[in-house]
Amino acid sequence: MLELGLLSLGLYLAGWGARKLGVSPVVGYLLLGILLGPHGLAPVYRLGPVTELLGELGLVLLLFFLGLEFSLGRLLEGARPTLVAGGVDLAQLALGTVLGWGLGFGWLGGLFLGAIMYVSSSGVIARLLSDSELLAYPEAERTLGVLVFEDLAMVAVLIGLGLAASSGGAWAFAGAALFLALYGLLARFGGRWLRRLLAREEEALALVALALVALVPAGAVALRFPAAVAAFLLGTAVAESGQQRRVEVALRSWYEVAAAVFFAVVGMRVDLAGAVRELPLALLMAAVTTAMSLVTGFVGGRASGLGRRASLGHGLMLLPRGEFSLVVAGLAAEAAALSTGAGRALLGATSVYVVLMVTLGSLAFARFEAINERLARLVETPAERARRRARQEALDSVSLDSVSLE
């Protein structure tokens, strides 16, 4: 009880302080876990059963709520643009692998680094999209589709990296295929059943919905399918049932608390001392990721039908990195085929890298319009720049005429 009370108080103060500084509460929650977690400056909090459970629940609720805003019909309608944008985005995996090889990690270490730098954080982006009220933007829909593409691509990547870490993985492909087949059956034939199941009132609805949110991802993990993707797909199915808003209201309090704990738990897993030693590598990773995300986001957005400004916004939205990057770094630290020093270096650098990218992404979302406007000017053609200047000169002339008449 004391653990829960102290954690709740700390999260409240961290979120309040972050808002005062003009950044997302996510940054405050992460820093709380890093500085006051078991590896921080003052180990006030530890990774106990309460924090672990709420952290896991927070991740699946983040993706479930994201799925509620992204219906299955829209997901299927946008399949082709998502594949195009996701295919371009996949170039980040190759570029990160080459960077790792160039830094001396070898091809296997390079693949680990490429996977760390490739995948955006679905959980962080889901929260930032909600906080910044950008879900209605066209680039937000493309970004959500690419997040699903990335998470599914990471199924194959994690299996391959898991083999390198001596964790097996031959059955994981079959398990993932089975889960997707079961989801397809639910989407095709289970709508009426799901609608009746969720036609409950008050606490009964909350209990049933919470059971679904916990059991479906748990079953997915048993089949070696990512819990985060399973929660997202469950959310899209519920969105088609007609019970979306009622479920949102029933689970909102659970969502707010557990999501905050999830980000604090991510921070608690950071080894502060080891992370500081790898700060130069983390800064290089952050700089390269920012450039790659903006370029591939812009190219992928344009190739999939978005306008120029929306394509730039798509790249901005994909900046945050998080839970998957830390999972891959943990695999690297355990991989038998990697030297101990290389694995630990990747883990330490990734800890700082995730904090940097979440902070940068938070600032990008908070000042989305202003940053997008500046980026749009950088990619203007000479003719467009001349027209913009002509319009501005015309407006200035009208303003001067108004002043002289007064």
Secondary structure as the mmCIF struct_conf table of DSSP 4:
data_model
#
loop_
_struct_conf.conf_type_id
_struct_conf.id
_struct_conf.beg_label_comp_id
_struct_conf.beg_label_asym_id
_struct_conf.beg_label_seq_id
_struct_conf.end_label_comp_id
_struct_conf.end_label_asym_id
_struct_conf.end_label_seq_id
HELX_RH_AL_P HELX_RH_AL_P1 LEU A 2 LYS A 20
TURN_TY1_P TURN_TY1_P1 LEU A 21 GLY A 22
BEND BEND1 VAL A 23 VAL A 23
HELX_RH_AL_P HELX_RH_AL_P2 PRO A 25 LEU A 36
BEND BEND2 GLY A 37 GLY A 37
TURN_TY1_P TURN_TY1_P2 PRO A 38 HIS A 39
BEND BEND3 GLY A 40 ALA A 42
HELX_RH_AL_P HELX_RH_AL_P3 PRO A 49 LEU A 68
TURN_TY1_P TURN_TY1_P3 GLU A 69 GLU A 69
BEND BEND4 PHE A 70 PHE A 70
HELX_RH_AL_P HELX_RH_AL_P4 LEU A 72 GLU A 77
TURN_TY1_P TURN_TY1_P4 GLY A 78 GLY A 78
HELX_RH_AL_P HELX_RH_AL_P5 ALA A 79 ASP A 89
TURN_TY1_P TURN_TY1_P5 LEU A 90 LEU A 90
HELX_RH_AL_P HELX_RH_AL_P6 ALA A 91 GLY A 102
TURN_TY1_P TURN_TY1_P6 LEU A 103 GLY A 104
BEND BEND5 PHE A 105 PHE A 105
HELX_RH_AL_P HELX_RH_AL_P7 GLY A 106 TYR A 118
HELX_RH_AL_P HELX_RH_AL_P8 SER A 122 SER A 132
TURN_TY1_P TURN_TY1_P7 GLU A 133 GLU A 133
TURN_TY1_P TURN_TY1_P8 LEU A 135 ALA A 136
BEND BEND6 TYR A 137 TYR A 137
HELX_RH_AL_P HELX_RH_AL_P9 PRO A 138 ALA A 164
TURN_TY1_P TURN_TY1_P9 ALA A 165 SER A 166
HELX_RH_AL_P HELX_RH_AL_P10 ALA A 170 PHE A 189
HELX_RH_AL_P HELX_RH_AL_P11 GLY A 191 LEU A 197
TURN_TY1_P TURN_TY1_P10 LEU A 198 LEU A 198
HELX_RH_AL_P HELX_RH_AL_P12 GLU A 202 ALA A 222
TURN_TY1_P TURN_TY1_P11 LEU A 223 ARG A 224
HELX_RH_AL_P HELX_RH_AL_P13 ALA A 227 ALA A 239
TURN_TY1_P TURN_TY1_P12 GLU A 240 GLY A 242
HELX_RH_AL_P HELX_RH_AL_P14 GLN A 244 MET A 268
TURN_TY1_P TURN_TY1_P13 ARG A 269 ARG A 269
HELX_RH_AL_P HELX_RH_AL_P15 LEU A 272 ARG A 277
TURN_TY1_P TURN_TY1_P14 GLU A 278 GLU A 278
HELX_RH_AL_P HELX_RH_AL_P16 LEU A 279 ALA A 303
TURN_TY1_P TURN_TY1_P15 SER A 304 GLY A 305
HELX_RH_AL_P HELX_RH_AL_P17 ARG A 308 MET A 317
TURN_TY1_P TURN_TY1_P16 LEU A 318 LEU A 318
HELX_RH_AL_P HELX_RH_AL_P18 GLU A 323 GLU A 334
TURN_TY1_P TURN_TY1_P17 ALA A 336 ALA A 337
BEND BEND7 LEU A 338 LEU A 338
HELX_RH_AL_P HELX_RH_AL_P19 THR A 340 ALA A 366
TURN_TY1_P TURN_TY1_P18 ARG A 367 ARG A 367
HELX_RH_AL_P HELX_RH_AL_P20 PHE A 368 LEU A 378
TURN_TY1_P TURN_TY1_P19 VAL A 379 VAL A 379
HELX_RH_AL_P HELX_RH_AL_P21 PRO A 382 LEU A 405
#
